[in-house]
Amino acid sequence: MKEYEEIMRRKGLPNVGQLVRSKKYNTIWRVLEKREAWHSEREDPVTKEPRWTYAIYINFWKVQMNMEPGLGKTMGFLYTMDDNTFQENWEIVS
């Protein structure tokens, strides 16, 4: 649980139910799901063993007029401690 809280704090990730805006497309998305996950990285060059890092998976639903919650376009991404893609691509609206 410590890794989860640390990623949430450092990366400023949204909670379930919050709205976020895509910086690239200026569209609004709602966070439907957030859970712990593991992200595979390149194998260890010496031992050839797979390496895994702790991550948080967030599933987004595109908010659209005349569309019930959960229906329509969704997409999900993994965020790790070394990843800055949330800050680069999203801003929290509410």
C-alpha positions, 0 to 999 in steps of 0.5 A: 500500500505504501507504493500506491500512496506514494505514486498517488501523492507524487503524480497527483493522480485523480480519484474515481469519479473525478473529471479530467481534461485531455490537454491534446483534444480538450475533451472531458473524461471521468475516472471509472476505475483505479487499481493496483497493477504491475508493469513489465519492464525490460528483462534484466540484461545479466540474468535475463529475468523479467522485471516488474514495477508497481503501477496504478491502472486508471480507466477513463470514460469519455463524457458525452451528451446523451450518453449514459455513464459507462457507455461509449468510449473508454480507455485505460493507462498504467502509471508508474513512479518513473512515468510523467505521462499523466501530467503531460496529457491530463489536467484534473477538472473536478 
